[in-house]
């Protein structure tokens, strides 16, 4: 009788072991699929962000060249002559101080 009980227990233990191995296999496969899916999603998001970075860098370069063109001396002269009616000075008069002044500490 004891031998039959041990044989039943061993058969039950084998079944339980197979069930545990099968369950762990299924869990491992599902976990692997979740990790791969998450990794691929992150890769796609990184690609989109890199594309946006490239577009913003291109836009920054364009704006920088546009700002440089707007700050050019020829443009400033053109605006001062046409819009503000300024003229170029022919001669320059400089005022020099008559006597030297210094600040003194008391």
mmCIF file of the C-alpha atoms, coordinates in Angstrom:
data_MODEL
# 
_entry.id   MODEL 
# 
loop_
_atom_site.group_PDB 
_atom_site.id 
_atom_site.type_symbol 
_atom_site.label_atom_id 
_atom_site.label_alt_id 
_atom_site.label_comp_id 
_atom_site.label_asym_id 
_atom_site.label_entity_id 
_atom_site.label_seq_id 
_atom_site.pdbx_PDB_ins_code 
_atom_site.Cartn_x 
_atom_site.Cartn_y 
_atom_site.Cartn_z 
_atom_site.occupancy 
_atom_site.B_iso_or_equiv 
_atom_site.pdbx_formal_charge 
_atom_site.auth_seq_id 
_atom_site.auth_comp_id 
_atom_site.auth_asym_id 
_atom_site.auth_atom_id 
_atom_site.pdbx_PDB_model_num 
ATOM 1   C CA . UNK A 1 1   ? 0.000  0.000   0.000   1.00 0.00 ? 1   UNK A CA 1 
ATOM 2   C CA . UNK A 1 2   ? 2.793  2.414   0.847   1.00 0.00 ? 2   UNK A CA 1 
ATOM 3   C CA . UNK A 1 3   ? 4.528  1.603   -2.425  1.00 0.00 ? 3   UNK A CA 1 
ATOM 4   C CA . UNK A 1 4   ? 1.348  2.377   -4.390  1.00 0.00 ? 4   UNK A CA 1 
ATOM 5   C CA . UNK A 1 5   ? 0.967  5.696   -2.588  1.00 0.00 ? 5   UNK A CA 1 
ATOM 6   C CA . UNK A 1 6   ? 4.582  6.595   -3.408  1.00 0.00 ? 6   UNK A CA 1 
ATOM 7   C CA . UNK A 1 7   ? 4.015  5.663   -7.041  1.00 0.00 ? 7   UNK A CA 1 
ATOM 8   C CA . UNK A 1 8   ? 0.868  7.839   -7.160  1.00 0.00 ? 8   UNK A CA 1 
ATOM 9   C CA . UNK A 1 9   ? 2.777  10.701  -5.545  1.00 0.00 ? 9   UNK A CA 1 
ATOM 10  C CA . UNK A 1 10  ? 5.619  10.311  -8.045  1.00 0.00 ? 10  UNK A CA 1 
ATOM 11  C CA . UNK A 1 11  ? 3.150  10.299  -10.941 1.00 0.00 ? 11  UNK A CA 1 
ATOM 12  C CA . UNK A 1 12  ? 1.414  13.380  -9.494  1.00 0.00 ? 12  UNK A CA 1 
ATOM 13  C CA . UNK A 1 13  ? 4.771  15.074  -8.939  1.00 0.00 ? 13  UNK A CA 1 
ATOM 14  C CA . UNK A 1 14  ? 5.745  14.401  -12.556 1.00 0.00 ? 14  UNK A CA 1 
ATOM 15  C CA . UNK A 1 15  ? 2.495  15.907  -13.742 1.00 0.00 ? 15  UNK A CA 1 
ATOM 16  C CA . UNK A 1 16  ? 2.986  18.936  -11.486 1.00 0.00 ? 16  UNK A CA 1 
ATOM 17  C CA . UNK A 1 17  ? 6.563  19.338  -12.722 1.00 0.00 ? 17  UNK A CA 1 
ATOM 18  C CA . UNK A 1 18  ? 5.410  19.231  -16.354 1.00 0.00 ? 18  UNK A CA 1 
ATOM 19  C CA . UNK A 1 19  ? 2.704  21.778  -15.582 1.00 0.00 ? 19  UNK A CA 1 
ATOM 20  C CA . UNK A 1 20  ? 5.216  24.079  -13.872 1.00 0.00 ? 20  UNK A CA 1 
ATOM 21  C CA . UNK A 1 21  ? 7.670  23.819  -16.785 1.00 0.00 ? 21  UNK A CA 1 
ATOM 22  C CA . UNK A 1 22  ? 4.898  24.471  -19.305 1.00 0.00 ? 22  UNK A CA 1 
ATOM 23  C CA . UNK A 1 23  ? 3.641  27.472  -17.320 1.00 0.00 ? 23  UNK A CA 1 
ATOM 24  C CA . UNK A 1 24  ? 7.150  28.911  -17.021 1.00 0.00 ? 24  UNK A CA 1 
ATOM 25  C CA . UNK A 1 25  ? 7.662  28.446  -20.755 1.00 0.00 ? 25  UNK A CA 1 
ATOM 26  C CA . UNK A 1 26  ? 4.457  30.325  -21.578 1.00 0.00 ? 26  UNK A CA 1 
ATOM 27  C CA . UNK A 1 27  ? 5.340  33.105  -19.136 1.00 0.00 ? 27  UNK A CA 1 
ATOM 28  C CA . UNK A 1 28  ? 8.840  33.361  -20.618 1.00 0.00 ? 28  UNK A CA 1 
ATOM 29  C CA . UNK A 1 29  ? 7.489  33.589  -24.178 1.00 0.00 ? 29  UNK A CA 1 
ATOM 30  C CA . UNK A 1 30  ? 4.952  36.272  -23.227 1.00 0.00 ? 30  UNK A CA 1 
ATOM 31  C CA . UNK A 1 31  ? 7.615  38.255  -21.328 1.00 0.00 ? 31  UNK A CA 1 
ATOM 32  C CA . UNK A 1 32  ? 9.992  37.999  -24.306 1.00 0.00 ? 32  UNK A CA 1 
ATOM 33  C CA . UNK A 1 33  ? 7.298  39.259  -26.695 1.00 0.00 ? 33  UNK A CA 1 
ATOM 34  C CA . UNK A 1 34  ? 6.478  42.164  -24.384 1.00 0.00 ? 34  UNK A CA 1 
ATOM 35  C CA . UNK A 1 35  ? 10.144 43.166  -24.105 1.00 0.00 ? 35  UNK A CA 1 
ATOM 36  C CA . UNK A 1 36  ? 10.692 42.945  -27.877 1.00 0.00 ? 36  UNK A CA 1 
ATOM 37  C CA . UNK A 1 37  ? 7.549  44.973  -28.553 1.00 0.00 ? 37  UNK A CA 1 
ATOM 38  C CA . UNK A 1 38  ? 8.582  47.636  -26.020 1.00 0.00 ? 38  UNK A CA 1 
ATOM 39  C CA . UNK A 1 39  ? 12.092 47.820  -27.492 1.00 0.00 ? 39  UNK A CA 1 
ATOM 40  C CA . UNK A 1 40  ? 10.761 48.211  -31.028 1.00 0.00 ? 40  UNK A CA 1 
ATOM 41  C CA . UNK A 1 41  ? 8.343  50.914  -29.904 1.00 0.00 ? 41  UNK A CA 1 
ATOM 42  C CA . UNK A 1 42  ? 11.192 52.825  -28.269 1.00 0.00 ? 42  UNK A CA 1 
ATOM 43  C CA . UNK A 1 43  ? 13.259 52.467  -31.444 1.00 0.00 ? 43  UNK A CA 1 
ATOM 44  C CA . UNK A 1 44  ? 10.472 53.946  -33.542 1.00 0.00 ? 44  UNK A CA 1 
ATOM 45  C CA . UNK A 1 45  ? 10.027 56.835  -31.101 1.00 0.00 ? 45  UNK A CA 1 
ATOM 46  C CA . UNK A 1 46  ? 13.778 57.506  -31.134 1.00 0.00 ? 46  UNK A CA 1 
ATOM 47  C CA . UNK A 1 47  ? 13.742 57.591  -34.932 1.00 0.00 ? 47  UNK A CA 1 
ATOM 48  C CA . UNK A 1 48  ? 10.895 60.109  -34.946 1.00 0.00 ? 48  UNK A CA 1 
ATOM 49  C CA . UNK A 1 49  ? 12.660 62.273  -32.365 1.00 0.00 ? 49  UNK A CA 1 
ATOM 50  C CA . UNK A 1 50  ? 15.903 62.170  -34.354 1.00 0.00 ? 50  UNK A CA 1 
ATOM 51  C CA . UNK A 1 51  ? 14.002 63.286  -37.456 1.00 0.00 ? 51  UNK A CA 1 
ATOM 52  C CA . UNK A 1 52  ? 12.467 66.176  -35.469 1.00 0.00 ? 52  UNK A CA 1 
ATOM 53  C CA . UNK A 1 53  ? 15.922 67.138  -34.156 1.00 0.00 ? 53  UNK A CA 1 
ATOM 54  C CA . UNK A 1 54  ? 17.277 67.226  -37.707 1.00 0.00 ? 54  UNK A CA 1 
ATOM 55  C CA . UNK A 1 55  ? 14.357 69.378  -38.856 1.00 0.00 ? 55  UNK A CA 1 
ATOM 56  C CA . UNK A 1 56  ? 14.839 71.808  -35.960 1.00 0.00 ? 56  UNK A CA 1 
ATOM 57  C CA . UNK A 1 57  ? 18.582 72.053  -36.646 1.00 0.00 ? 57  UNK A CA 1 
ATOM 58  C CA . UNK A 1 58  ? 17.851 72.833  -40.296 1.00 0.00 ? 58  UNK A CA 1 
ATOM 59  C CA . UNK A 1 59  ? 15.318 75.464  -39.256 1.00 0.00 ? 59  UNK A CA 1 
ATOM 60  C CA . UNK A 1 60  ? 17.835 76.989  -36.818 1.00 0.00 ? 60  UNK A CA 1 
ATOM 61  C CA . UNK A 1 61  ? 20.470 77.222  -39.561 1.00 0.00 ? 61  UNK A CA 1 
ATOM 62  C CA . UNK A 1 62  ? 17.954 78.885  -41.893 1.00 0.00 ? 62  UNK A CA 1 
ATOM 63  C CA . UNK A 1 63  ? 16.909 81.384  -39.226 1.00 0.00 ? 63  UNK A CA 1 
ATOM 64  C CA . UNK A 1 64  ? 20.517 82.114  -38.353 1.00 0.00 ? 64  UNK A CA 1 
ATOM 65  C CA . UNK A 1 65  ? 21.408 82.861  -41.975 1.00 0.00 ? 65  UNK A CA 1 
ATOM 66  C CA . UNK A 1 66  ? 18.284 85.002  -42.289 1.00 0.00 ? 66  UNK A CA 1 
ATOM 67  C CA . UNK A 1 67  ? 19.258 86.954  -39.134 1.00 0.00 ? 67  UNK A CA 1 
ATOM 68  C CA . UNK A 1 68  ? 22.760 87.465  -40.500 1.00 0.00 ? 68  UNK A CA 1 
ATOM 69  C CA . UNK A 1 69  ? 21.341 88.796  -43.768 1.00 0.00 ? 69  UNK A CA 1 
ATOM 70  C CA . UNK A 1 70  ? 19.046 91.182  -41.878 1.00 0.00 ? 70  UNK A CA 1 
ATOM 71  C CA . UNK A 1 71  ? 21.976 92.469  -39.799 1.00 0.00 ? 71  UNK A CA 1 
ATOM 72  C CA . UNK A 1 72  ? 24.222 93.127  -42.796 1.00 0.00 ? 72  UNK A CA 1 
ATOM 73  C CA . UNK A 1 73  ? 25.615 96.612  -43.260 1.00 0.00 ? 73  UNK A CA 1 
ATOM 74  C CA . UNK A 1 74  ? 24.127 97.029  -46.736 1.00 0.00 ? 74  UNK A CA 1 
ATOM 75  C CA . UNK A 1 75  ? 20.632 96.318  -45.419 1.00 0.00 ? 75  UNK A CA 1 
ATOM 76  C CA . UNK A 1 76  ? 21.082 98.764  -42.538 1.00 0.00 ? 76  UNK A CA 1 
ATOM 77  C CA . UNK A 1 77  ? 22.304 101.462 -44.953 1.00 0.00 ? 77  UNK A CA 1 
ATOM 78  C CA . UNK A 1 78  ? 19.399 100.754 -47.282 1.00 0.00 ? 78  UNK A CA 1 
ATOM 79  C CA . UNK A 1 79  ? 16.859 101.115 -44.476 1.00 0.00 ? 79  UNK A CA 1 
ATOM 80  C CA . UNK A 1 80  ? 18.509 104.277 -43.150 1.00 0.00 ? 80  UNK A CA 1 
ATOM 81  C CA . UNK A 1 81  ? 18.565 105.893 -46.603 1.00 0.00 ? 81  UNK A CA 1 
ATOM 82  C CA . UNK A 1 82  ? 15.162 104.870 -47.948 1.00 0.00 ? 82  UNK A CA 1 
ATOM 83  C CA . UNK A 1 83  ? 12.888 104.537 -44.940 1.00 0.00 ? 83  UNK A CA 1 
ATOM 84  C CA . UNK A 1 84  ? 14.448 106.941 -42.447 1.00 0.00 ? 84  UNK A CA 1 
ATOM 85  C CA . UNK A 1 85  ? 15.710 109.531 -44.981 1.00 0.00 ? 85  UNK A CA 1 
ATOM 86  C CA . UNK A 1 86  ? 19.182 109.649 -43.438 1.00 0.00 ? 86  UNK A CA 1 
ATOM 87  C CA . UNK A 1 87  ? 22.192 110.786 -45.414 1.00 0.00 ? 87  UNK A CA 1 
ATOM 88  C CA . UNK A 1 88  ? 25.859 109.948 -45.159 1.00 0.00 ? 88  UNK A CA 1 
ATOM 89  C CA . UNK A 1 89  ? 27.965 112.508 -43.283 1.00 0.00 ? 89  UNK A CA 1 
ATOM 90  C CA . UNK A 1 90  ? 30.624 114.263 -45.389 1.00 0.00 ? 90  UNK A CA 1 
ATOM 91  C CA . UNK A 1 91  ? 32.931 115.399 -42.641 1.00 0.00 ? 91  UNK A CA 1 
ATOM 92  C CA . UNK A 1 92  ? 33.239 114.730 -38.960 1.00 0.00 ? 92  UNK A CA 1 
ATOM 93  C CA . UNK A 1 93  ? 33.751 117.255 -36.191 1.00 0.00 ? 93  UNK A CA 1 
ATOM 94  C CA . UNK A 1 94  ? 35.201 116.017 -32.945 1.00 0.00 ? 94  UNK A CA 1 
ATOM 95  C CA . UNK A 1 95  ? 34.901 117.869 -29.661 1.00 0.00 ? 95  UNK A CA 1 
ATOM 96  C CA . UNK A 1 96  ? 37.947 117.712 -27.474 1.00 0.00 ? 96  UNK A CA 1 
ATOM 97  C CA . UNK A 1 97  ? 37.843 118.630 -23.805 1.00 0.00 ? 97  UNK A CA 1 
ATOM 98  C CA . UNK A 1 98  ? 39.539 121.926 -23.036 1.00 0.00 ? 98  UNK A CA 1 
ATOM 99  C CA . UNK A 1 99  ? 41.100 120.910 -19.767 1.00 0.00 ? 99  UNK A CA 1 
ATOM 100 C CA . UNK A 1 100 ? 41.834 117.604 -18.186 1.00 0.00 ? 100 UNK A CA 1 
ATOM 101 C CA . UNK A 1 101 ? 39.554 116.641 -15.363 1.00 0.00 ? 101 UNK A CA 1 
ATOM 102 C CA . UNK A 1 102 ? 40.090 113.900 -12.878 1.00 0.00 ? 102 UNK A CA 1 
ATOM 103 C CA . UNK A 1 103 ? 37.933 112.401 -10.224 1.00 0.00 ? 103 UNK A CA 1 
ATOM 104 C CA . UNK A 1 104 ? 39.444 112.822 -6.775  1.00 0.00 ? 104 UNK A CA 1 
ATOM 105 C CA . UNK A 1 105 ? 38.672 110.758 -3.743  1.00 0.00 ? 105 UNK A CA 1 
ATOM 106 C CA . UNK A 1 106 ? 38.017 112.706 -0.573  1.00 0.00 ? 106 UNK A CA 1 
# 
